[in-house]
Amino acid sequence: MLDRFPVSARLPAADVNRARTWYHDHLGLDPAKEGPMGNLWYQTGGTWFLVYRTPSAGTAQNTAAGWQVVHIEGVMAALRARGVVFEEYDFGPDFRTVNGLIATPEGKAAWFKDSEGNIIEISEPAG
């Protein structure tokens, strides 16, 4: 039933104004609209995500949202130039990031944290 509808992400923020500045400065994004409770709605690539205020922001230890990109190394270089710091992960002997990037038979991926501690992924499928 839900396969007919787009899915979107919800990203918690302890400080929505700090998050707004971070998303603008580091990702070049500005809210498409703002809600009456200070929520920020961003539109990217035909989808959207919400940044909302909550004291539990940054407590999840998993990927909260992600973008599928083309030429991930170039995207990473552009994001690094804007101050984004990529995480290093070690999931086992043959499954770890090198300079922030992991390559698997399925493709490549990299993760970074936003100002609120949310883990965000960029990925490029193989082939």
N, C-alpha and C positions, 0 to 999 in steps of 0.2 A: 504494500500500500504506500509506504513512504518513498518508494523508489521513483516516484514521479516528481518529487520536490527537492529543491536544493537544500544542502545542509550548511550551517554556519557555526562559527565559534563564539564562545563567550569567554572573555579574558578578565579576570578579577584585578582590581587595582585598589591598593590602600590609599593612594593619592592620585585621583583622576587627572588633576592638572599636571602633576609630574609625568604621568603616563602620556598625556597629550604632547607635552614638550619632547619626550623621548621618541615617540612615534614620528613626530615631525622632523626632529633633528637627525635621527638615526636611520629611519626608513623612508623619509620623504613623504609621509602620509599626513593628511589633515582630515578631520571628521567630515563626513558628508552631511551629518545632522547631529544635533544634540538633544537629548531628552530632558524633560523638566526636572528630573532628579540628578542631572549632571552626567548621565550616561552619554558615551560617545559612540556613534555609529560610523564605521569606516566601510567604504566600498572599494574592492579591488578585484580586477579580473572577472567581473560579472557576479561576484558573490559579496558577502559582507561579514563583518565581525563586530561584536559589541565589546566595549571596555566599560565595566561598571564598578561602582564603589562597593567594597566589602573589606572587613578587617581580616579575612582569611586569605587574602591575595598572596601569591607566591609560596603557598604551602604544598602544592602538588609537586610530586617528584617525577612527573611524566610529561610527555609532549602535550601541550595544550592546543596548539594550532600549527598549521603548516601551509607553505606555498609550494606548489609544483612549478619548477622553473626550467628554463632552457639555458644551457651552458652555465652550470652551477659554479664553476671556478670563476667566471667573470662576474657573476652576481655576488659571490663571496668577496671578491676584490673591491667591488663597488661599495658593498656594505662595510667592509673594513675601513675604507676611506672615509666613511661617515661615522666611524667610531664603534661599530659593532664588534664584539669580542666573541669568537666562536668557542664552544665548549670542547673539551677533550674527554672522550669516553673509552673505556676498556671493557668490552663485553666478552673477552676471551682471546686466546692466542692469535687467531686469524680474523678477528672481528673487532677492530679498534679504529678510532679516528687518527689520522696523521695530518697535522697542521689544520685540525678542525673538520676534516672531511673523511667520510667512510665510503668505501666502494665495495659493493656486493654484486652478486649476479643479477639482482633485481634493479640495481642502479646505484646512485650516489646520494648521500645525505649529509647535512650539517645542522648543528643546533646552536642556538644562542638564547640568552635570557634578556627579557625586556627590563625596564626600570622597576617593575613590580616583582621580579623573580619568576615570571612565567617562562616556561621552556617552549621555544618556538623552533620549528624545523623548516628548512628549505630542502627540497629533494628534486632529483632528476631521474626519471625512470630509465632503465637500460633500453638501448635500441631505439 
